[in-house]
């Protein structure tokens, strides 16, 4: 009889000690790190796409139509959350008078053949208001101001360059806004293509980030 038990099977349920070596632990850690890195690389673009589509987006100004408020090549942050929320709740998003918005203008056409184009302008007229452009002045008529008022003279949104040209007398439809560029002599806006439907609004300007010395919240 021998006292050696090394060749006898262990009783069922008897715990056994781990035989993992430091090298195998290190391999598992490396695999975890690789998988974590891959997950971040896959998730990060998806998160960026969601933020860009529904929360905020960076834009660069192209052209002089909003001078001197905005200048060519200014880098902007446009807030999309109000428009996104309106789609979820199925309520019409109407920005405030004086807000600067980015929207899609349809059927403009250009040399490249694009019929739709994103523009940035200032909201001047709201749904149900009568907008009159005459003698180089823009006047708004509504229930609060039945005799009319001139937003360019009364609202604190900065200086409008030159007089407002055109011959306009129309009521802004429900679910739409009337927009103009601050550089009235050099702006393609509602004086040419009419009011902008709320469904075509992309978002509202909230910040200029570049150039740094002109960074500003709106």
C-alpha positions as CSV (number, residue, x, y, z in Angstrom):
1,X,0.0,0.0,0.0
2,X,1.3,3.4,-0.8
3,X,0.5,6.9,0.6
4,X,1.0,8.5,-2.9
5,X,-2.4,10.0,-4.0
6,X,-1.2,11.9,-7.1
7,X,-2.7,9.4,-9.5
8,X,-6.1,9.2,-7.8
9,X,-8.9,11.2,-9.3
10,X,-10.1,14.2,-7.3
11,X,-13.5,13.9,-5.6
12,X,-16.4,15.4,-7.5
13,X,-16.9,19.0,-6.6
14,X,-13.4,19.5,-5.2
15,X,-12.1,22.9,-6.2
16,X,-8.9,23.0,-8.2
17,X,-6.2,25.7,-8.3
18,X,-5.8,27.9,-11.4
19,X,-2.9,27.0,-13.6
20,X,-3.0,30.4,-15.5
21,X,0.5,31.8,-15.9
22,X,1.3,35.5,-15.8
23,X,1.8,35.3,-19.5
24,X,-1.8,34.1,-20.2
25,X,-3.2,36.9,-18.0
26,X,-1.2,39.4,-19.9
27,X,-2.5,38.0,-23.2
28,X,-6.1,38.3,-22.0
29,X,-5.5,41.9,-20.9
30,X,-4.0,42.8,-24.3
31,X,-7.1,41.3,-26.0
32,X,-9.4,43.3,-23.8
33,X,-7.5,46.5,-24.7
34,X,-7.7,45.7,-28.4
35,X,-11.4,45.0,-28.3
36,X,-12.0,48.1,-26.2
37,X,-10.0,50.2,-28.8
38,X,-12.0,48.7,-31.7
39,X,-15.3,49.4,-29.9
40,X,-14.3,53.0,-29.4
41,X,-13.2,53.3,-33.0
42,X,-16.5,51.9,-34.2
43,X,-18.8,53.8,-31.8
44,X,-17.2,57.2,-32.0
45,X,-18.1,57.9,-35.7
46,X,-21.6,56.7,-35.0
47,X,-22.0,59.1,-32.1
48,X,-20.5,61.9,-34.2
49,X,-23.0,61.3,-36.9
50,X,-25.9,61.3,-34.5
51,X,-24.7,64.6,-32.9
52,X,-24.2,66.2,-36.3
53,X,-27.6,65.0,-37.6
54,X,-29.7,65.9,-34.6
55,X,-27.9,68.1,-32.0
56,X,-25.4,70.5,-33.5
57,X,-23.2,71.0,-36.6
58,X,-20.3,73.2,-37.6
59,X,-20.7,75.5,-40.6
60,X,-18.5,77.8,-42.5
61,X,-19.9,81.1,-43.9
62,X,-19.6,81.3,-47.7
63,X,-20.3,84.7,-49.1
64,X,-21.0,88.3,-47.9
65,X,-24.8,88.2,-47.5
66,X,-24.7,88.4,-43.6
67,X,-22.0,91.1,-43.3
68,X,-21.2,92.7,-41.0
69,X,-22.7,90.4,-38.5
70,X,-21.0,87.4,-40.1
71,X,-18.1,87.4,-42.5
72,X,-16.9,85.1,-45.2
73,X,-15.1,82.0,-43.8
74,X,-16.4,82.5,-40.3
75,X,-16.8,79.2,-38.5
76,X,-20.1,78.7,-36.8
77,X,-22.0,76.3,-34.5
78,X,-25.6,75.7,-35.4
79,X,-27.9,74.2,-32.8
80,X,-30.3,71.6,-34.2
81,X,-32.1,70.4,-31.1
82,X,-35.2,72.6,-31.4
83,X,-35.8,71.3,-34.9
84,X,-35.1,67.7,-33.9
85,X,-37.5,68.0,-31.0
86,X,-40.2,69.5,-33.3
87,X,-39.9,66.4,-35.5
88,X,-40.3,64.1,-32.4
89,X,-43.3,66.0,-31.0
90,X,-44.7,66.9,-34.5
91,X,-45.0,70.5,-33.5
92,X,-43.9,73.2,-35.9
93,X,-40.6,74.9,-34.9
94,X,-40.8,78.6,-35.4
95,X,-37.6,80.5,-34.4
96,X,-37.8,84.0,-32.8
97,X,-37.6,87.2,-34.8
98,X,-34.0,88.2,-35.1
99,X,-32.6,84.7,-34.9
100,X,-30.1,83.7,-37.5
101,X,-31.0,80.3,-39.0
102,X,-29.6,77.8,-41.5
103,X,-32.3,76.4,-43.9
104,X,-32.6,74.6,-47.2
105,X,-33.7,76.8,-50.1
106,X,-35.3,74.8,-52.9
107,X,-35.3,75.3,-56.7
108,X,-32.6,77.9,-56.7
109,X,-30.3,76.2,-59.2
110,X,-26.7,77.1,-59.9
111,X,-23.9,76.4,-62.3
112,X,-23.3,72.9,-60.8
113,X,-27.0,72.0,-61.3
114,X,-27.9,71.8,-57.6
115,X,-31.5,72.8,-57.1
116,X,-31.3,72.9,-53.3
117,X,-28.9,74.9,-51.2
118,X,-28.3,75.6,-47.5
119,X,-28.4,79.3,-46.7
120,X,-28.0,81.4,-43.6
121,X,-30.2,84.4,-43.0
122,X,-32.0,86.3,-40.2
123,X,-35.6,85.8,-39.3
124,X,-37.6,89.0,-39.9
125,X,-41.2,88.1,-40.3
126,X,-43.3,85.5,-38.4
127,X,-46.3,83.4,-39.4
128,X,-49.4,85.5,-40.1
129,X,-47.6,88.8,-40.2
130,X,-47.7,91.2,-43.2
131,X,-44.3,92.1,-44.6
132,X,-44.0,95.2,-46.7
133,X,-40.8,96.3,-48.5
134,X,-41.3,99.7,-50.0
135,X,-39.1,102.8,-50.6
136,X,-36.1,100.8,-49.4
137,X,-37.6,100.1,-45.9
138,X,-39.0,96.9,-44.4
139,X,-42.1,97.1,-42.3
140,X,-43.9,94.4,-40.3
141,X,-47.7,94.6,-39.5
142,X,-49.2,92.3,-36.9
143,X,-51.8,92.3,-34.1
144,X,-49.4,94.0,-31.7
145,X,-48.4,96.6,-34.2
146,X,-51.4,97.2,-36.5
147,X,-49.8,100.4,-37.8
148,X,-46.5,98.6,-38.4
149,X,-43.0,98.7,-37.1
150,X,-39.5,98.5,-38.6
151,X,-37.5,95.7,-37.0
152,X,-34.2,96.9,-38.5
153,X,-34.6,100.1,-36.4
154,X,-36.0,98.6,-33.2
155,X,-34.4,95.2,-32.7
156,X,-30.9,94.9,-31.3
157,X,-29.4,92.6,-33.9
158,X,-26.8,94.9,-35.4
159,X,-26.4,97.1,-38.4
160,X,-28.1,96.3,-41.7
161,X,-25.9,97.3,-44.6
162,X,-27.7,99.7,-47.1
163,X,-31.4,100.1,-47.6
164,X,-33.8,97.1,-48.2
165,X,-34.5,97.0,-51.9
166,X,-37.6,95.4,-53.4
167,X,-41.3,95.8,-53.7
168,X,-42.9,93.3,-51.4
169,X,-46.4,93.1,-49.8
170,X,-47.3,89.7,-48.5
171,X,-48.6,87.8,-45.5
172,X,-46.3,85.1,-44.2
173,X,-48.1,81.7,-44.3
174,X,-48.6,79.7,-41.2
175,X,-45.6,77.4,-40.6
176,X,-43.2,79.7,-42.4
177,X,-40.9,82.6,-41.7
178,X,-39.6,85.6,-43.8
179,X,-35.8,85.9,-43.9
180,X,-33.3,88.5,-45.0
181,X,-29.6,88.8,-45.1
182,X,-28.0,91.7,-43.1
183,X,-26.2,92.8,-46.2
184,X,-29.4,93.7,-48.0
185,X,-27.7,94.8,-51.3
186,X,-26.0,91.4,-51.7
187,X,-28.4,88.8,-50.3
188,X,-30.6,86.2,-51.9
189,X,-33.5,85.9,-49.5
190,X,-37.2,85.9,-49.0
191,X,-37.5,89.0,-51.1
192,X,-36.6,86.7,-54.0
193,X,-37.8,83.2,-53.2
194,X,-40.5,83.9,-50.6
195,X,-41.0,82.7,-47.1
196,X,-39.2,79.7,-45.7
197,X,-41.2,76.7,-44.5
198,X,-40.4,75.6,-41.0
199,X,-39.8,72.0,-42.2
200,X,-36.8,73.4,-44.2
201,X,-35.1,75.0,-41.2
202,X,-31.9,73.1,-40.2
203,X,-31.1,74.9,-37.0
204,X,-30.3,78.2,-35.2
205,X,-26.9,79.9,-35.0
206,X,-25.6,79.8,-31.4
207,X,-22.0,80.6,-31.6
208,X,-19.2,81.9,-33.9
209,X,-16.0,80.0,-32.9
210,X,-13.5,81.3,-35.6
211,X,-11.8,83.6,-35.9
212,X,-10.9,83.4,-32.2
213,X,-10.7,87.1,-31.7
214,X,-14.3,87.4,-32.9
215,X,-15.8,84.4,-31.1
216,X,-19.3,85.2,-30.0
217,X,-22.5,83.7,-28.7
218,X,-25.8,84.5,-30.4
